[in-house]
Amino acid sequence: MVFSSNVFLFLFLPIFLGLYYLSSNRYRNLLILIGSYAFYAWWRVDFLLLFVAVTLWNYGFGLRIYRAGIRSKAAQRWVIWGVAGNLATLGYFKYANFGVANINKVLEGAGFEPFLLTHVILPIGISFYIFQSLSYLIDVYRGDTKPTENLINFAAFIALFPQLIAGPVLRYKDLADQFTDRTHSLDKFSEGATRFMQGFVKKVFIADSLAPLVNHLFALQDPSSGDAWLGMIAYTAQLYFDFSGYSDMAIGLGLMMGFRFMENFNQPYISQSITEFWRRWHISLSTWLRDYLYVPLGGNRKGTFNTYRNLFLTMLLGGLWHGANWTFLIWGAWHGMWLAIERLFGVNAAPKVINPLKWLFTFFLVMLGWVIFRAENLDIAWRMYSAMFSPAIFSSQGWRLSELGSASISDLQVATLLLAYAVMAFCGLRQFYRHKAPAARADGPATELSRMVKAVPGDEQGLVVGSGGVLVQQATWSATMPRYLVRGALLLLFCASLLKLSAQSYSPFLYFQF
C-alpha cells in the first residue's frame, strides 16, 4: 500500500484515524501497531513474519544489553550479537542475489560451475527498519536511551506506518517520550493535514508527471546529447519531489497521530558544496551515517588520512545501503571523494552568501551523480554519460530530442519540469534570504523540534549536520504568509492531484527499492 493510492486515502486512513481518535490514550499505541501491520501486510503477509521476528530480536537484545550494564564487556557481547543478527538479515535479503551473481561471473570466467541460488525477494522497507533497530541497540549500549519493557510500544515504534516504507530513519531515543506522552490537538492535526497535502502535491502533481519523461530518456538505446542532459535534469527534479514529497506526507501523518518527526530535507539544491548538500539531503540518513558509522570509524580524530578514509568509506557504505548494484557503490564513492576533497581544501559548509559559481559547480556534481544513481546498470550509465559529453554536444544535431509519443505530452512534461525548477528556485532562495524566524512559543513546534535534534560535537562536523536551528526555521516558515491563502491554494492543488491520481494507473515511490 502506498500513500498515493485510493485505497490508502479513502479506506485505510479514514478508518485508522477514526478508530484512533475514538480510542482512549491507553490503546492508541496498540492500534498503531495493528494498523501498521495491516499496512505492511497489504504488500505480502508472509514477510510480516520476518518483520515481527526482527522486532522481537531487537526487543530482547535491548533488554539484555541494558541489564548487562552500560558499555560493559557483557553488554558489548550482547550488542555485537544483536547487530550481527540485524546485518545478517539485511545482508541476505538485500545483497545475496548481488553477491552470488558477481561470484558466479568470476567462477564462470575461471571455467567453474556457477552457484545456484533461488532468487531472494527484497522485503520493502527492510533497510529503514533494520537501521532503526541498529540505532536502538547501539543507543542502549551507549546509555543514550533506556530500553522499553513495553513490547507494544517498541513494536509500534519499529512498525510506525507513516515512515515504515521509505523513512525518515527514526531513532527510538527521539520518540520514546512521545510513545508514552504525546499531545493531540486540532492545531497539530491541521498542521499535519497541511503537510500531508503538500507532500501529496509534490509527489503526484510533479514527480509522477516527470516519471514518463525520465523513463523514456533513460531507456533510449542511442540517446542524443539533448536526451541525456534532459534526462539528467528531469531526474534531478523527479527524485527530489518524489522523496521529499513522501517525507512530507510521513511527517504530516505523524503529526495527525500526535508525533513530531525530524525534518528530512532542507532545500538541498541551494547547496554550495557537497558537504552542505549532505546536511540538507535525506537528513535522517546522513545523521545516522555520521553517528553510527563515521564517528565510530574515528571521525576526524585520528589524523588527516584517516579522516579522508572515514568520509570515503561512510559514503561508500551509504551508497551500498541504497541498493545491491555497482551503480550505487560508484555513486557513494563519487560523493565520498568530493567530501574528502572539500575537507582537504577547508570548504565552508555554511556559506552566508550565495556564490553562483560554487552553487553551479555543486549542483552539476550532484546531477552527474544522479545519472548513475538512476541507471539500472553500468551500461546504461555509460550510455548516458557518453551522450552527454560526446563531440555531438557542440552541434545542433546533437541536441535534437527524441520523440516522446505526442507533442501534447511533450509540452506538458517540459512545462512541469520548468515548474519544478521554478518552485525549487523560489523556495531555495526564499529560505536562504528570509529574515530570522520569530522566536517560538515554549510549547510550539519549533521548541519540540529543537529538543529532538542533538547538537553536533565540534570535532565531528566533517560529514553531516542535522541542525536544530534549521528545523526550527522550517517549522515556522508559514508564519510569514497569510495562512488561509496558503492552505486555500494548497487545497485546490491537492484536489487537482487527486483527480490526476484517479486518472493514472500506478504511482510508486522511488525509494521503495532502497
FENCORJO-V72719 format. One record per residue. N is the residue number from 1. RES is the residue in one letter. PHI is phi in whole degrees, -180 to 180 (* if undefined). Layout:
n;res;phi
N;RES;PHI
N;RES;PHI
//
This chain:
n;res;phi
1;M;*
2;V;-119
3;F;-64
4;S;-89
5;S;-144
6;N;-66
7;V;-62
8;F;-69
9;L;-70
10;F;-111
11;L;-127
12;F;-63
13;L;-64
14;P;-61
15;I;-65
16;F;-62
17;L;-65
18;G;-62
19;L;-65
20;Y;-61
21;Y;-82
22;L;-83
23;S;-83
24;S;-79
25;N;-56
26;R;-62
27;Y;-107
28;R;-70
29;N;-67
30;L;-64
31;L;-66
32;I;-61
33;L;-63
34;I;-63
35;G;-63
36;S;-68
37;Y;-66
38;A;-65
39;F;-60
40;Y;-73
41;A;-67
42;W;-58
43;W;-76
44;R;-152
45;V;-69
46;D;-64
47;F;-75
48;L;-65
49;L;-64
50;L;-61
51;F;-60
52;V;-65
53;A;-63
54;V;-63
55;T;-62
56;L;-64
57;W;-58
58;N;-75
59;Y;-62
60;G;-66
61;F;-70
62;G;-60
63;L;-67
64;R;-63
65;I;-62
66;Y;-66
67;R;-70
68;A;-77
69;G;107
70;I;-59
71;R;60
72;S;-81
73;K;-62
74;A;-64
75;A;-65
76;Q;-62
77;R;-65
78;W;-65
79;V;-70
80;I;-63
81;W;-65
82;G;-64
83;V;-65
84;A;-61
85;G;-63
86;N;-65
87;L;-67
88;A;-64
89;T;-63
90;L;-63
91;G;-62
92;Y;-67
93;F;-73
94;K;-99
95;Y;-122
96;A;-62
97;N;-60
98;F;-64
99;G;-65
100;V;-65
101;A;-61
102;N;-74
103;I;-63
104;N;-64
105;K;-62
106;V;-67
107;L;-63
108;E;-65
109;G;-65
110;A;-91
111;G;88
112;F;-99
113;E;-74
114;P;-76
115;F;-72
116;L;-110
117;L;-138
118;T;-61
119;H;-57
120;V;-92
121;I;-82
122;L;-85
123;P;-66
124;I;-66
125;G;77
126;I;-65
127;S;-63
128;F;-75
129;Y;-76
130;I;-71
131;F;-63
132;Q;-65
133;S;-67
134;L;-61
135;S;-64
136;Y;-63
137;L;-63
138;I;-67
139;D;-65
140;V;-65
141;Y;-63
142;R;-74
143;G;85
144;D;-79
145;T;-153
146;K;-92
147;P;-71
148;T;-91
149;E;-91
150;N;-88
151;L;-62
152;I;-62
153;N;-62
154;F;-67
155;A;-63
156;A;-66
157;F;-64
158;I;-65
159;A;-96
160;L;-46
161;F;-65
162;P;-58
163;Q;-115
164;L;-63
165;I;-85
166;A;-146
167;G;83
168;P;-62
169;V;-78
170;L;-95
171;R;-123
172;Y;-61
173;K;-63
174;D;-82
175;L;-115
176;A;-54
177;D;-66
178;Q;-73
179;F;-76
180;T;-103
181;D;-156
182;R;-124
183;T;-99
184;H;-127
185;S;-151
186;L;-64
187;D;-63
188;K;-67
189;F;-65
190;S;-64
191;E;-61
192;G;-66
193;A;-63
194;T;-63
195;R;-65
196;F;-64
197;M;-63
198;Q;-59
199;G;-66
200;F;-63
201;V;-64
202;K;-61
203;K;-73
204;V;-82
205;F;-75
206;I;-108
207;A;-60
208;D;-66
209;S;-71
210;L;-84
211;A;-57
212;P;-60
213;L;-63
214;V;-64
215;N;-59
216;H;-64
217;L;-69
218;F;-78
219;A;-93
220;L;-65
221;Q;-78
222;D;-140
223;P;-69
224;S;-79
225;S;-60
226;G;-63
227;D;-60
228;A;-66
229;W;-67
230;L;-66
231;G;-61
232;M;-64
233;I;-66
234;A;-69
235;Y;-68
236;T;-57
237;A;-76
238;Q;-59
239;L;-62
240;Y;-63
241;F;-70
242;D;-69
243;F;-76
244;S;-68
245;G;-65
246;Y;-62
247;S;-61
248;D;-61
249;M;-65
250;A;-64
251;I;-64
252;G;-64
253;L;-63
254;G;-59
255;L;-63
256;M;-65
257;M;-103
258;G;95
259;F;-95
260;R;-125
261;F;-90
262;M;-71
263;E;-69
264;N;-117
265;F;-141
266;N;-143
267;Q;48
268;P;-65
269;Y;-82
270;I;-97
271;S;-63
272;Q;-115
273;S;-163
274;I;-67
275;T;-59
276;E;-66
277;F;-57
278;W;-78
279;R;-90
280;R;-119
281;W;-103
282;H;44
283;I;-59
284;S;-65
285;L;-76
286;S;-64
287;T;-71
288;W;-62
289;L;-62
290;R;-65
291;D;-76
292;Y;-114
293;L;-134
294;Y;-63
295;V;-66
296;P;-61
297;L;-69
298;G;125
299;G;55
300;N;-113
301;R;-94
302;K;-122
303;G;100
304;T;-64
305;F;-61
306;N;-65
307;T;-62
308;Y;-63
309;R;-61
310;N;-65
311;L;-62
312;F;-66
313;L;-65
314;T;-62
315;M;-73
316;L;-62
317;L;-70
318;G;-64
319;G;-66
320;L;-64
321;W;-57
322;H;-69
323;G;171
324;A;-87
325;N;-159
326;W;-61
327;T;-62
328;F;-72
329;L;-63
330;I;-66
331;W;-61
332;G;-64
333;A;-64
334;W;-59
335;H;-70
336;G;-62
337;M;-62
338;W;-72
339;L;-63
340;A;-67
341;I;-63
342;E;-66
343;R;-63
344;L;-61
345;F;-95
346;G;63
347;V;-66
348;N;-79
349;A;-88
350;A;-130
351;P;-67
352;K;-95
353;V;-132
354;I;-89
355;N;-101
356;P;-56
357;L;-69
358;K;-64
359;W;-64
360;L;-64
361;F;-64
362;T;-64
363;F;-62
364;F;-65
365;L;-62
366;V;-63
367;M;-64
368;L;-59
369;G;-65
370;W;-65
371;V;-62
372;I;-74
373;F;-64
374;R;-81
375;A;-62
376;E;-72
377;N;-155
378;L;-68
379;D;-63
380;I;-66
381;A;-61
382;W;-63
383;R;-61
384;M;-69
385;Y;-64
386;S;-62
387;A;-68
388;M;-65
389;F;-118
390;S;-78
391;P;-58
392;A;-66
393;I;-62
394;F;-92
395;S;-115
396;S;-66
397;Q;-65
398;G;-69
399;W;-96
400;R;-70
401;L;-89
402;S;-71
403;E;-69
404;L;-100
405;G;121
406;S;-160
407;A;-63
408;S;-65
409;I;-64
410;S;-60
411;D;-62
412;L;-65
413;Q;-68
414;V;-64
415;A;-63
416;T;-64
417;L;-63
418;L;-63
419;L;-61
420;A;-60
421;Y;-71
422;A;-65
423;V;-64
424;M;-63
425;A;-66
426;F;-63
427;C;-67
428;G;-66
429;L;-67
430;R;-64
431;Q;-67
432;F;-72
433;Y;-102
434;R;-65
435;H;-71
436;K;-59
437;A;-65
438;P;-64
439;A;-61
440;A;-84
441;R;-66
442;A;-62
443;D;-110
444;G;-83
445;P;-65
446;A;-64
447;T;-65
448;E;-61
449;L;-67
450;S;-65
451;R;-73
452;M;-76
453;V;-100
454;K;-78
455;A;-65
456;V;-90
457;P;-57
458;G;-61
459;D;-95
460;E;-123
461;Q;-97
462;G;-76
463;L;-111
464;V;-147
465;V;-136
466;G;-101
467;S;-82
468;G;-62
469;G;-62
470;V;-60
471;L;-69
472;V;-61
473;Q;-66
474;Q;-64
475;A;-70
476;T;-114
477;W;-63
478;S;-71
479;A;-67
480;T;-87
481;M;-125
482;P;-59
483;R;-64
484;Y;-68
485;L;-69
486;V;-62
487;R;-72
488;G;-65
489;A;-65
490;L;-65
491;L;-64
492;L;-64
493;L;-66
494;F;-64
495;C;-63
496;A;-64
497;S;-68
498;L;-63
499;L;-64
500;K;-65
501;L;-61
502;S;-67
503;A;-84
504;Q;-98
505;S;-90
506;Y;-152
507;S;-141
508;P;-79
509;F;-95
510;L;-62
511;Y;-81
512;F;-60
513;Q;-72
514;F;-100
//
